[in-house]
Amino acid sequence: MTEHALVPLTNGEAAQARLLAALACPDTGGALDVVSLETAGRAIRRAAIFRRDTGARVGKIENFQIDFVRPGEGETRETLQAGGIPLRTETVAQWRLTPQDAEGIAYSAPTIKLNAYEMIAVEQPSATISFEASGEIELVLFAHPWSGLAELRYLDRETTIDLYAPHTVIPHPVRIDLGGAPVRVELKVTGAKSDLSFGRQVLFGGYRVKTGQLVPLRHHKEAKVRGAAFTPAFHRLLAEVPDDGLLLDLGGGNRQVDDARYINADYADYAEPDLIADATKLPFRDNSVDAVYSTGVFEHINDPQKAGAEVARVLKPGGKAIIGWAFMQPIHSEGQHFYNATPWGVERAFAALKVKRFWYETSFSFLVRWGASVSGLPGLVPAEEIEAVCATLSRWDALIPQTHKSYMANGVWAEFEKA
């Protein structure tokens, strides 16, 4: 028995081990080979994942996160396995954040918060954020559906960075080495954008600098909720999962739970998910997951019926799924919002499962306030007029009978069970 085998598993390490045991090729359902390149504690920090039958690379592990959407390329299974024992890492460099509003950063704008990240949004063409730094630094940038192109200048180098992302706010760190002497770094708004972007803004959250110190490295789960909050239904569902089981939070985004049973899977490359995967071809063996939870996700999936069938496939017999799906909601996540659903639409997408119950979130005031915010009315209609309408609708909200909430539900919720 090795020294590391005597160290208790963290929840992150235990969750990764369970996840690896449940994985299968997302395209065929066949067996996989994981070629470990680097370990830390009792988890794999970096690895390449191959189909066992053909040797084709289908995934990777990077900073403990398993990714089947952006698998990497270049190495073959044989080449990597010939490398022998993987690197073991005990410590990593410590980084210190200089925030976006720190003295020395030559640009001033109000700090905003998106998904709990603090940043400034810079939109005026030719506006430039600048500061002096030395050594290896990491720019804290964010990608977003409304983000454009930024031009990074330092020393004698110029680089164009595309900050568009099709989902919500995603960290987009950029690491550069400035050398030993202080160097002026400039980040300029170009006013240009990709064809897919809805805007040209640059989101800047400061920069990080190496402190010269080392800190121990283990794979930990850090409890956090940057996006949609967990509902009471989630906590009840998790409580029912066996101690050695798995709950799949499908499309969990940038949230995490410090529990070995919890697996966050998302298509977008947030930092928090345990697994990056496509909901329409989940990389799990049949009957390998105890429970599935998903909220505010299925309206953003381009084939929700296929994703619903995948949920049914990976659930164990007797396993439960709790799904929250948008019905009467405005467009959100522009370009990635496809299908709102009625109760019948939700039931059809999960036709392979048995419906246990439906419930609904219904609020006229919520819909009108949200609709007004995205329809261009603010600035054209006095804010107090919008609030007066919403105040009346709030009184109506309290009067809507449970029997009628499905007709104008903001969100449809359903609980399913696999026979």
C-alpha positions as CSV (number, residue, x, y, z in Angstrom):
1,M,0.0,0.0,0.0
2,T,1.4,3.4,-1.0
3,E,1.7,6.5,1.2
4,H,-0.9,8.2,-0.9
5,A,-3.4,5.3,-0.5
6,L,-3.4,6.0,3.2
7,V,-4.5,9.6,2.8
8,P,-8.3,10.0,3.0
9,L,-10.0,10.9,-0.2
10,T,-11.4,14.4,-0.7
11,N,-14.9,14.6,-2.0
12,G,-13.5,15.8,-5.3
13,E,-11.2,12.8,-5.6
14,A,-14.0,10.4,-4.7
15,A,-16.3,12.0,-7.2
16,Q,-13.7,11.7,-10.0
17,A,-13.1,8.0,-9.2
18,R,-16.9,7.3,-9.4
19,L,-17.2,9.3,-12.5
20,L,-14.4,7.5,-14.3
21,A,-15.9,4.2,-13.4
22,A,-19.2,5.2,-14.9
23,L,-17.9,6.6,-18.2
24,A,-18.3,5.2,-21.7
25,C,-17.6,6.5,-25.2
26,P,-20.1,9.2,-26.0
27,D,-20.4,8.1,-29.6
28,T,-20.6,4.3,-29.2
29,G,-21.1,3.5,-25.5
30,G,-18.0,1.4,-25.7
31,A,-15.1,1.1,-23.3
32,L,-12.5,3.9,-22.8
33,D,-8.8,4.0,-22.0
34,V,-7.6,6.8,-19.7
35,V,-3.9,7.5,-20.1
36,S,-2.8,9.5,-17.1
37,L,-0.2,12.2,-17.6
38,E,-0.2,13.9,-14.2
39,T,-1.7,13.1,-10.8
40,A,-2.2,15.1,-7.6
41,G,-3.2,13.6,-4.3
42,R,-5.4,10.7,-5.3
43,A,-6.9,12.2,-8.5
44,I,-5.9,12.6,-12.1
45,R,-5.0,16.1,-12.9
46,R,-4.2,15.6,-16.7
47,A,-4.9,12.7,-19.0
48,A,-5.9,11.8,-22.5
49,I,-9.0,9.6,-23.1
50,F,-9.2,7.2,-26.0
51,R,-11.7,4.7,-27.5
52,R,-10.5,1.3,-26.6
53,D,-11.6,-0.3,-29.9
54,T,-10.1,2.2,-32.4
55,G,-7.6,4.2,-30.3
56,A,-9.2,7.5,-31.4
57,R,-8.9,10.3,-28.9
58,V,-12.3,11.3,-27.6
59,G,-11.6,13.2,-24.4
60,K,-9.1,14.7,-21.9
61,I,-8.7,15.6,-18.3
62,E,-7.4,19.0,-17.6
63,N,-7.0,20.4,-14.1
64,F,-9.1,17.5,-12.9
65,Q,-12.0,18.3,-15.2
66,I,-13.1,15.6,-17.7
67,D,-13.8,17.0,-21.1
68,F,-15.5,15.2,-24.0
69,V,-16.4,18.4,-26.0
70,R,-12.9,19.8,-26.5
71,P,-10.8,16.6,-26.4
72,G,-7.5,17.9,-27.7
73,E,-5.4,16.2,-30.4
74,G,-2.0,15.2,-31.5
75,E,-0.9,12.4,-29.1
76,T,-1.7,8.7,-29.7
77,R,-2.5,6.2,-26.9
78,E,0.7,4.3,-27.7
79,T,2.9,7.4,-27.6
80,L,1.6,8.5,-24.3
81,Q,1.7,5.1,-22.7
82,A,5.3,4.7,-23.8
83,G,6.0,7.7,-21.5
84,G,5.8,5.5,-18.5
85,I,4.8,6.7,-15.0
86,P,2.7,9.9,-15.0
87,L,4.1,13.1,-13.3
88,R,3.0,13.5,-9.7
89,T,2.4,17.1,-8.6
90,E,2.4,17.9,-4.9
91,T,2.3,21.8,-5.0
92,V,1.4,24.6,-7.4
93,A,2.3,28.2,-7.7
94,Q,0.2,30.7,-5.7
95,W,-1.4,33.6,-7.6
96,R,-2.5,37.0,-6.2
97,L,-5.3,38.9,-7.8
98,T,-5.0,42.6,-8.6
99,P,-8.7,43.5,-9.1
100,Q,-10.1,45.6,-11.9
101,D,-10.6,48.7,-9.7
102,A,-7.0,48.7,-8.2
103,E,-4.8,51.7,-8.2
104,G,-2.4,51.5,-11.1
105,I,-5.0,50.3,-13.6
106,A,-5.4,53.2,-16.0
107,Y,-9.1,52.8,-16.8
108,S,-12.1,53.7,-14.6
109,A,-15.5,52.3,-14.9
110,P,-18.2,51.1,-12.4
111,T,-17.7,47.5,-11.2
112,I,-20.5,45.2,-12.2
113,K,-21.3,41.7,-11.2
114,L,-22.2,38.9,-13.6
115,N,-22.7,35.4,-12.3
116,A,-21.0,36.6,-9.1
117,Y,-17.8,37.6,-11.0
118,E,-16.7,41.2,-10.5
119,M,-15.5,43.1,-13.5
120,I,-15.8,46.2,-15.6
121,A,-17.5,46.2,-19.0
122,V,-15.7,48.4,-21.6
123,E,-17.5,49.0,-24.9
124,Q,-16.2,52.3,-26.4
125,P,-14.1,51.6,-29.5
126,S,-10.4,52.4,-28.9
127,A,-10.9,52.5,-25.1
128,T,-7.8,51.0,-23.5
129,I,-7.2,49.4,-20.1
130,S,-3.5,49.6,-19.2
131,F,-1.2,48.8,-16.3
132,E,2.4,47.9,-15.5
133,A,3.4,44.5,-14.3
134,S,6.3,42.0,-14.5
135,G,6.9,38.3,-14.5
136,E,4.3,35.8,-15.5
137,I,0.8,37.2,-15.2
138,E,-2.8,36.1,-16.1
139,L,-5.3,38.5,-17.4
140,V,-8.7,37.9,-15.9
141,L,-11.0,38.2,-18.9
142,F,-14.5,36.9,-19.5
143,A,-16.2,35.6,-22.6
144,H,-19.9,36.4,-23.2
145,P,-22.5,36.4,-26.1
146,W,-22.1,40.2,-26.2
147,S,-18.3,40.3,-26.2
148,G,-16.2,41.4,-29.1
149,L,-12.5,41.5,-30.1
150,A,-9.8,42.9,-27.9
151,E,-6.2,43.8,-28.8
152,L,-3.5,42.9,-26.3
153,R,-0.2,44.8,-26.5
154,Y,2.9,44.2,-24.4
155,L,6.6,44.5,-25.2
156,D,6.7,44.4,-29.0
157,R,3.8,42.0,-29.3
158,E,0.2,42.4,-30.5
159,T,-2.5,39.7,-30.1
160,T,-6.1,39.8,-31.0
161,I,-8.4,38.0,-28.6
162,D,-12.0,36.9,-29.5
163,L,-14.0,37.1,-26.3
164,Y,-17.3,35.7,-27.7
165,A,-18.9,32.7,-26.0
166,P,-22.3,31.4,-26.9
167,H,-23.5,30.8,-23.4
168,T,-23.4,33.0,-20.3
169,V,-20.3,34.5,-18.7
170,I,-17.3,32.2,-18.9
171,P,-13.8,33.0,-17.5
172,H,-11.3,33.5,-20.4
173,P,-7.9,33.8,-18.7
174,V,-4.9,34.8,-20.9
175,R,-1.5,34.1,-19.5
176,I,1.6,36.0,-20.6
177,D,5.2,36.3,-19.5
178,L,6.5,39.9,-19.2
179,G,10.0,39.1,-18.0
180,G,11.8,40.5,-15.0
181,A,11.4,44.3,-15.6
182,P,8.1,46.2,-15.3
183,V,6.2,46.3,-18.7
184,R,3.2,48.3,-19.8
185,V,0.3,46.1,-20.8
186,E,-2.5,47.5,-22.9
187,L,-5.9,45.9,-23.6
188,K,-7.8,47.8,-26.3
189,V,-11.4,47.6,-27.4
190,T,-11.2,47.2,-31.1
191,G,-14.9,47.8,-31.8
192,A,-14.9,44.6,-34.0
193,K,-16.7,41.4,-33.2
194,S,-17.2,37.9,-34.6
195,D,-20.2,37.2,-36.8
196,L,-21.9,35.3,-33.9
197,S,-21.6,38.0,-31.2
198,F,-24.4,40.3,-30.3
199,G,-22.0,43.1,-29.0
200,R,-18.5,44.4,-28.8
201,Q,-17.8,44.7,-25.1
202,V,-14.6,43.6,-23.3
203,L,-15.1,42.2,-19.8
204,F,-12.1,42.7,-17.5
205,G,-11.7,41.5,-13.9
206,G,-8.1,42.5,-13.3
207,Y,-5.0,40.3,-13.4
208,R,-3.2,37.7,-11.4
209,V,0.5,37.6,-10.5
210,K,2.6,34.7,-9.2
211,T,3.6,35.4,-5.5
212,G,6.6,33.1,-5.6
213,Q,5.0,30.8,-3.0
214,L,3.8,27.3,-3.4
215,V,0.6,25.8,-2.1
216,P,-0.4,22.1,-1.7
217,L,-2.5,20.7,-4.6
218,R,-5.4,18.3,-4.0
219,H,-8.7,18.0,-6.0
220,H,-11.3,19.6,-3.8
221,K,-14.9,20.5,-4.5
222,E,-15.7,24.1,-3.5
223,A,-19.3,24.6,-2.7
224,K,-20.6,27.6,-4.8
225,V,-23.6,28.9,-6.7
226,R,-22.7,31.5,-9.3
227,G,-25.8,30.9,-11.5
228,A,-29.2,29.5,-10.8
229,A,-29.8,28.6,-7.1
230,F,-30.5,25.0,-6.1
231,T,-34.1,24.4,-5.3
232,P,-35.5,22.4,-2.3
233,A,-36.3,19.6,-4.8
234,F,-32.6,19.3,-5.6
235,H,-31.7,18.9,-1.9
236,R,-34.4,16.3,-1.4
237,L,-33.2,14.4,-4.5
238,L,-29.6,14.4,-3.4
239,A,-30.6,13.1,0.1
240,E,-32.1,10.0,-1.6
241,V,-28.9,9.1,-3.5
242,P,-26.9,6.3,-1.8
243,D,-23.6,7.1,-0.2
244,D,-21.7,5.5,-3.1
245,G,-24.1,6.8,-5.8
246,L,-24.1,9.6,-8.3
247,L,-26.4,12.5,-8.9
248,L,-25.9,14.1,-12.4
249,D,-26.6,17.9,-12.5
250,L,-27.1,18.2,-16.2
251,G,-26.2,21.7,-17.3
252,G,-25.2,22.7,-13.8
253,G,-23.1,25.6,-15.2
254,N,-20.9,27.4,-12.7
255,R,-22.1,25.9,-9.5
256,Q,-20.7,23.1,-7.3
257,V,-21.5,21.0,-4.2
258,D,-18.9,19.6,-1.8
259,D,-20.3,16.1,-2.0
260,A,-18.8,13.0,-3.6
261,R,-22.1,12.0,-5.0
262,Y,-22.6,15.2,-7.0
263,I,-21.4,15.5,-10.6
264,N,-21.9,18.7,-12.6
265,A,-22.0,18.2,-16.3
266,D,-22.1,21.1,-18.7
267,Y,-21.4,21.8,-22.4
268,A,-19.8,25.2,-21.8
269,D,-16.3,25.2,-20.4
270,Y,-16.9,26.8,-17.0
271,A,-14.4,26.1,-14.3
272,E,-16.8,24.4,-11.9
273,P,-18.2,21.4,-13.8
274,D,-16.7,18.0,-13.1
275,L,-17.5,16.9,-16.7
276,I,-17.8,18.8,-20.0
277,A,-20.2,16.8,-22.3
278,D,-23.0,17.0,-24.8
279,A,-26.4,16.3,-23.3
280,T,-27.5,14.5,-26.5
281,K,-24.7,11.9,-26.2
282,L,-23.8,11.5,-22.6
283,P,-20.5,9.7,-21.9
284,F,-22.0,7.3,-19.4
285,R,-22.7,3.6,-19.4
286,D,-26.3,2.4,-19.4
287,N,-27.9,2.3,-16.0
288,S,-25.0,4.0,-14.2
289,V,-26.5,7.2,-12.6
290,D,-28.8,7.2,-9.5
291,A,-30.5,10.6,-10.2
292,V,-30.6,13.4,-12.6
293,Y,-31.4,17.1,-11.9
294,S,-31.6,19.8,-14.5
295,T,-33.0,23.3,-14.5
296,G,-33.1,26.1,-17.1
297,V,-31.2,23.9,-19.5
298,F,-33.5,22.0,-21.9
299,E,-34.7,25.1,-23.7
300,H,-31.0,25.6,-24.7
301,I,-30.5,22.1,-26.1
302,N,-30.9,21.8,-29.9
303,D,-32.5,18.3,-29.7
304,P,-34.2,18.0,-26.3
305,Q,-36.0,14.7,-27.1
306,K,-32.6,13.1,-27.8
307,A,-31.3,14.5,-24.5
308,G,-34.3,13.3,-22.7
309,A,-33.7,9.8,-24.1
310,E,-30.1,10.0,-22.9
311,V,-31.3,10.8,-19.4
312,A,-33.5,7.7,-19.4
313,R,-30.7,5.6,-20.7
314,V,-28.1,6.5,-18.1
315,L,-30.5,6.3,-15.1
316,K,-30.6,3.2,-13.0
317,P,-33.9,1.3,-12.7
318,G,-35.8,3.1,-10.0
319,G,-33.7,6.3,-10.5
320,K,-35.4,9.7,-10.5
321,A,-35.0,12.8,-12.7
322,I,-36.2,16.3,-11.7
323,I,-36.4,18.6,-14.7
324,G,-37.1,22.4,-14.7
325,W,-37.9,23.7,-18.2
326,A,-38.8,27.2,-19.4
327,F,-42.3,27.8,-20.8
328,M,-43.4,31.4,-20.7
329,Q,-40.0,33.1,-20.7
330,P,-38.4,35.7,-23.0
331,I,-35.4,34.9,-25.1
332,H,-32.2,34.5,-23.0
333,S,-28.7,33.3,-23.9
334,E,-29.1,34.7,-27.4
335,G,-28.4,32.3,-30.2
336,Q,-28.6,29.3,-27.7
337,H,-32.3,29.5,-26.8
338,F,-34.3,27.0,-28.9
339,Y,-37.3,25.3,-27.3
340,N,-39.6,26.5,-24.5
341,A,-42.0,23.7,-23.5
342,T,-45.5,23.1,-22.2
343,P,-46.1,20.2,-19.7
344,W,-46.9,17.9,-22.7
345,G,-43.7,18.9,-24.4
346,V,-41.7,18.0,-21.3
347,E,-43.5,14.7,-21.0
348,R,-42.8,13.9,-24.7
349,A,-39.1,14.6,-24.3
350,F,-38.9,12.1,-21.4
351,A,-41.3,9.5,-22.9
352,A,-39.1,6.6,-21.8
353,L,-39.7,7.6,-18.1
354,K,-42.8,7.5,-15.9
355,V,-44.2,10.9,-14.8
356,K,-44.6,11.1,-11.0
357,R,-45.8,14.7,-10.8
358,F,-45.7,18.2,-12.4
359,W,-45.5,21.6,-10.6
360,Y,-45.3,25.1,-11.9
361,E,-43.7,28.5,-11.4
362,T,-46.1,31.2,-12.4
363,S,-45.8,35.0,-12.0
364,F,-47.3,37.6,-14.3
365,S,-45.1,40.3,-12.6
366,F,-41.9,38.3,-13.2
367,L,-42.7,37.9,-16.9
368,V,-43.7,41.5,-17.5
369,R,-40.6,42.9,-15.6
370,W,-38.3,40.6,-17.5
371,G,-40.1,41.2,-20.8
372,A,-39.9,45.0,-20.3
373,S,-36.1,44.8,-19.6
374,V,-35.4,43.0,-22.9
375,S,-37.9,44.8,-25.1
376,G,-36.3,48.2,-25.1
377,L,-39.0,49.8,-22.9
378,P,-36.6,51.1,-20.2
379,G,-35.7,54.6,-21.3
380,L,-38.9,54.9,-23.3
381,V,-41.3,54.4,-20.5
382,P,-40.7,55.8,-17.0
383,A,-39.4,53.1,-14.6
384,E,-42.1,54.0,-12.1
385,E,-44.8,53.2,-14.7
386,I,-43.4,49.7,-15.3
387,E,-43.1,49.1,-11.5
388,A,-46.8,50.3,-11.1
389,V,-47.9,47.7,-13.6
390,C,-45.8,45.0,-11.9
391,A,-47.2,45.9,-8.5
392,T,-50.7,45.3,-9.8
393,L,-49.6,42.0,-11.4
394,S,-48.0,40.9,-8.1
395,R,-51.4,41.1,-6.4
396,W,-52.8,39.0,-9.2
397,D,-50.0,36.4,-8.8
398,A,-51.2,35.6,-5.3
399,L,-54.7,34.8,-6.6
400,I,-53.8,32.3,-9.3
401,P,-55.2,28.9,-8.4
402,Q,-52.8,25.9,-8.5
403,T,-55.2,24.3,-10.9
404,H,-54.5,27.1,-13.5
405,K,-50.8,27.8,-13.0
406,S,-49.8,25.5,-15.9
407,Y,-51.5,27.8,-18.5
408,M,-49.0,30.7,-17.9
409,A,-46.1,29.0,-16.2
410,N,-42.7,30.7,-16.3
411,G,-41.2,27.3,-15.7
412,V,-42.6,23.7,-15.9
413,W,-41.2,21.3,-13.3
414,A,-41.5,17.5,-13.6
415,E,-40.4,14.5,-11.6
416,F,-39.8,11.3,-13.5
417,E,-38.9,7.7,-12.5
418,K,-37.3,4.9,-14.5
419,A,-39.1,1.6,-14.3
